[in-house]
Amino acid sequence: MRAIRFFIKVMLLLAIAMVGALFAFHNNQPLSVDFIYLSGPTLSLGLWLILFLLLGALLGIIVSSLRVGNYRRKLGRYKKETNNL
């Protein structure tokens, strides 16, 4: 059963990677992103979109994990309080 789950996960990951690669290949117009004080390198539009998507997902994971950690600490405190009653 574990082998089947692992196989399905690998196939899903490969399918997502292939869709991302096709997206990057079809959006191959060169684009340079100007930040406030910096100018980014000239990369394809698809690559910029994938990079910003990954950056946003990473930031979302970090922020949500901080929130979950905060709630776990509060839950631990409340459990200690209820055990002391």
N, C-alpha and C positions, 0 to 999 in steps of 0.2 A: 504494500500500500504506500509506503514511503517513497519507493522508487517511482511509482506512478505520479504522486504529487510533485516530486522533484522534476520529473520529465515535463509535466504540464507547466510548472513554473518557468523552466528553461525555455520551453517553446513560446510561452507568453512574452517573456523578456526578449527573445529573438524577434518576435513579431513586432513588438513595440519599437525595438531598435531599427528594424527595417523600415517601418513607417516613418520614423524620424529621419532616417537617411534619405528616403525618397522625398520627404518634405524639404530637406536641405538642398537636394539636387534640383528640385523643380523651382526653388526660389533662389536662383544663383546670381541675382543682380548684386553688383558690388555696392556696399554701403559703408559709410564711415559715420559712427555715432559721436556727436559732440557732447561731452559732459560739460559741467560748469567751467572747470578750469583746465580740463584735459581733452584731448581728442583721441578717440579710440582708433585702432587700426582698421584698415579697409578689409572687411570680410563680407561674405555673402549674406544676403538678407535672411535666408533660412538658418544659417549658423548663429546669427545674432538673436533670432527669435528663440532658438533652442537654448542658447546660453542664458538668456533672460528668464525663460521658463524654468530652467534648472535652478537658477539663483533664487527665484521667487519660491519654488518648492522647498529649497533648503532653508530659507528664512522662515517659511511657514512651519517647518518641522522644528526649528530651534525655538521659535516663540511658543508653539503649542507644548513642547516638552518642558519649557520653563513654567508654564501654567499648570501642567499636570504635576510637576514636582512641588509646586506651591500647595496644590490641593492635597497631595499625599502628606505633606508635613502637617497641614491643618487637621487632616483625618487622624494622624498619629497622636496629635495633641488631644483631640477630642476623645480618642479611645483611652488614653491615659487618664483623662479626667473622669470618664465613666467608670473605669476600674477602681479609682480611688474613692468613689462614692460608696 
